[in-house]
Amino acid sequence: MAAKQAYSYLRVSGRGQLEGDGFPRQRLAIDRYARAQGIDIIAEFREEGVCGENELQDRPGLVSLMAAVETSNVRLVLVERSDRFARDLIVGEIILADMRKAGVAVWSAEGGVDLTVGDDDPTKRLIRQILGAVAEYDKAITVLKLRAARERIRKRLGRCEGRKPYGARPGERETLERMMQLRRKPRGDERMSYGRIAKQLHAEGHATRTGKPWTAASVQTILCRLNRHKPTLAPPSGERTP
């Protein structure tokens, strides 16, 4: 007997999840459930860095999934859990209602729950809505915990997230120290301009992070940021910041 065919749908909402284990974790959970149920996943649809609160028109992966459903005989979609379709309970119910109208069943690999069960089954509908509400609550709690952790780190170190400032990566400290040295005001003379510093760094073979030539704007941005976030990188011993 041929295995039942299905599509899988995966979604991560942030860049950190894109670079982390979000997709592999979801894929593993779905694959395990599919193997246990004798289901053959024939295509995977992914939403990269899209918030689950967005409606259908802002979800290209979901739109592609719906288009595939309309042009095939596949009537089963697997997700890791209910909040992968939508974190917002109302948005999730709207999307699941569209799937139900198309004759598609959406199953959560976590717990094996039919998320598109008809509204005529009050018990299953309640289970589905409880799962959605719990997922929404868990997400809110996680956001609060992460925010509190970031604030603790920021108070202790001055910064905790975002792109690392120039000088934080291997090989950049020497260039940054030279930049600071060139910018320091000589006794009885004028301070070197950012443009002259850029030319001097290029002449000495100091590379930018991207490999492009130094510019006055890039030098100014780095030195001004350094002055605002002194804990990020201290100046060389015995020297003062510009």
C-alpha positions in Angstrom: 0.0 0.0 0.0 1.4 3.4 -1.0 2.3 5.8 1.8 0.0 8.8 2.3 1.5 12.0 0.8 1.9 15.2 2.6 3.6 18.7 2.5 5.6 20.0 5.4 5.6 23.7 6.5 8.4 25.2 8.6 8.6 28.8 9.9 11.2 30.8 11.9 10.5 34.4 12.8 13.9 35.9 13.4 17.5 35.9 12.1 18.7 34.2 15.2 16.5 31.2 14.5 17.5 31.3 10.9 21.1 30.8 11.9 20.3 28.5 14.8 18.5 25.1 15.1 14.9 26.3 14.2 14.6 24.6 10.8 16.5 21.4 11.7 14.5 21.0 14.9 11.2 21.4 13.1 12.2 19.2 10.3 13.3 16.4 12.7 10.0 16.5 14.6 8.0 16.4 11.4 10.1 13.6 9.9 9.8 11.4 13.0 6.0 11.8 13.1 5.7 11.1 9.3 7.7 7.9 9.6 5.7 6.7 12.5 2.4 7.3 10.6 3.6 6.0 7.3 3.4 9.4 5.6 5.6 10.4 2.7 6.6 14.1 2.7 7.0 15.1 -1.0 7.8 18.8 -0.6 8.8 21.3 2.1 7.7 24.9 2.3 9.6 27.3 4.5 9.0 30.8 5.9 12.4 32.5 6.7 12.3 35.3 9.2 8.6 36.0 9.0 6.6 36.8 12.1 3.7 34.5 12.8 1.4 37.5 13.4 1.5 38.3 9.7 -1.5 37.6 7.6 -1.5 35.3 4.5 -0.5 38.0 2.0 2.7 38.6 3.9 3.7 35.0 4.1 5.3 33.9 0.7 6.0 30.4 2.0 2.4 29.9 3.0 1.2 31.3 -0.2 3.3 28.8 -2.1 2.0 26.0 0.0 -1.6 27.0 -0.7 -0.9 27.2 -4.4 0.7 23.7 -4.4 -2.4 22.4 -2.6 -4.7 23.8 -5.2 -2.8 22.2 -8.1 -2.2 18.8 -6.5 -4.0 15.9 -4.8 -2.1 16.3 -1.6 -4.5 17.0 1.2 -2.3 16.8 4.3 0.2 19.3 5.7 2.5 18.6 8.7 3.9 21.3 11.0 6.0 20.9 14.1 3.3 22.5 16.3 0.4 24.9 16.0 2.3 28.2 16.4 4.4 27.4 13.3 1.4 28.3 11.2 0.6 31.4 13.3 1.6 32.6 16.7 -1.4 34.9 17.0 -4.5 32.8 17.8 -6.9 34.7 15.6 -4.6 34.8 12.6 -4.0 31.0 13.1 -7.7 30.3 13.1 -8.2 32.3 9.9 -5.4 30.4 8.1 -6.6 27.0 9.3 -10.1 27.9 8.2 -8.8 28.6 4.7 -7.0 25.2 4.7 -10.2 23.5 6.0 -12.2 25.1 3.1 -9.7 23.7 0.6 -10.2 20.2 2.1 -6.7 20.1 3.6 -5.9 18.6 7.0 -3.1 20.3 9.0 -1.6 18.1 11.7 0.8 19.0 14.5 3.7 16.6 14.8 3.9 17.5 18.4 1.1 15.5 20.0 -0.4 14.4 16.7 -3.3 16.9 16.8 -5.5 17.7 13.8 -5.4 21.5 13.8 -8.1 21.8 11.1 -10.7 19.7 12.8 -14.2 21.0 12.0 -16.0 23.5 14.2 -18.7 20.9 14.7 -16.5 19.0 17.1 -16.3 21.3 20.2 -13.9 19.1 22.2 -11.2 18.9 19.4 -11.8 22.6 18.6 -11.1 23.5 22.3 -7.9 21.4 22.3 -6.7 23.2 19.2 -7.5 26.6 20.6 -5.9 25.8 23.9 -2.7 24.6 22.1 -2.6 27.9 20.2 -3.2 30.0 23.4 -0.4 28.1 25.2 2.0 28.6 22.3 1.2 32.3 22.3 1.7 32.5 26.1 5.0 30.6 25.9 6.3 33.0 23.2 5.4 36.0 25.3 7.1 34.6 28.3 10.2 33.8 26.3 10.3 37.3 24.9 10.1 38.8 28.4 12.9 36.5 29.7 15.2 37.4 26.7 14.5 41.1 27.2 15.4 40.9 30.9 18.6 39.0 30.1 19.6 41.5 27.5 19.0 44.4 29.9 21.2 42.6 32.5 24.0 42.2 30.0 23.7 45.7 28.7 24.0 47.2 32.2 27.1 45.1 32.8 28.9 45.3 29.5 27.4 48.3 27.7 26.0 46.2 24.7 24.8 42.6 24.2 23.3 42.3 20.7 23.4 43.4 17.1 26.4 43.5 14.8 29.7 43.3 16.6 31.6 46.7 16.5 34.8 47.0 14.5 37.6 45.8 16.7 35.7 42.9 18.2 36.8 40.4 15.6 40.2 38.8 15.3 42.8 41.0 13.5 40.8 44.2 13.9 42.2 45.5 17.1 45.5 46.5 15.6 43.8 48.5 12.9 41.5 50.2 15.4 44.4 51.1 17.7 46.2 52.6 14.7 43.0 54.5 13.8 42.8 55.9 17.3 46.5 56.9 17.2 46.1 58.8 13.9 43.0 60.6 15.2 44.8 61.8 18.4 45.5 65.5 18.4 49.2 66.2 18.3 50.6 68.9 20.7 50.5 72.2 18.9 49.0 70.9 15.7 45.6 70.1 14.2 43.8 66.7 14.6 44.0 64.5 11.5 40.8 64.5 9.5 38.8 61.3 9.0 39.5 61.5 5.3 43.3 61.6 5.8 43.0 58.8 8.3 41.2 56.7 5.8 43.9 57.3 3.2 46.6 56.5 5.7 45.0 53.2 6.8 44.7 52.2 3.1 48.3 53.1 2.4 49.5 51.0 5.4 47.5 48.0 4.2 44.9 48.0 7.0 41.8 46.2 5.7 38.1 47.0 6.3 35.8 44.3 7.4 34.3 44.1 3.9 37.5 44.5 2.0 36.5 47.8 0.5 38.6 50.9 0.8 38.4 53.0 4.0 36.3 56.2 3.8 36.0 59.2 6.0 32.5 58.2 6.9 33.5 54.7 8.0 36.4 55.9 10.1 34.1 58.5 11.7 31.4 56.0 12.5 33.8 53.6 14.1 35.6 56.2 16.3 32.3 57.8 17.4 30.8 54.5 18.3 33.9 53.6 20.2 33.7 56.8 22.1 30.0 56.1 23.0 30.7 52.5 24.1 34.0 52.6 25.9 33.6 49.2 27.6 33.6 47.6 24.1 37.3 48.2 23.6 39.8 50.1 25.8 42.5 52.2 24.2 46.1 51.1 24.3 47.9 51.5 27.7 49.0 55.0 28.4 46.9 56.6 25.6 43.7 58.6 25.7 40.7 58.3 23.4 40.3 61.1 20.9 
